[in-house]
Amino acid sequence: MGQTFWIHQLINIQQVVSLTGLSKLTIYSMKDKKSAYSDPNFPKRIKISKNRVCWSIWEINQWIEATMVVR
């Protein structure tokens, strides 16, 4: 049998802004529990070096799909 594996693509803040339509400030505020924009379901950022963070494009897309639910 062949192996199947998933490649997780990591994206930077500019790409998250582009995909979500949110500003950088809003994105960073979404993890602040005291913020009006707080969203515990927004994907966590991934620290890949001392001065660089990124997000999983798969998790961002999952979050977008979840927010599109008609309420």
Sequence and secondary structure as in RCSB ss.txt:
>XXXX:A:sequence
MGQTFWIHQLINIQQVVSLTGLSKLTIYSMKDKKSAYSDPNFPKRIKISKNRVCWSIWEINQWIEATMVVR
>XXXX:A:secstr
         EE HHHHHHHH   HHHHHHTT TTSTT  TTS   EEEETTEEEEEHHHHHHHHHHHTS  
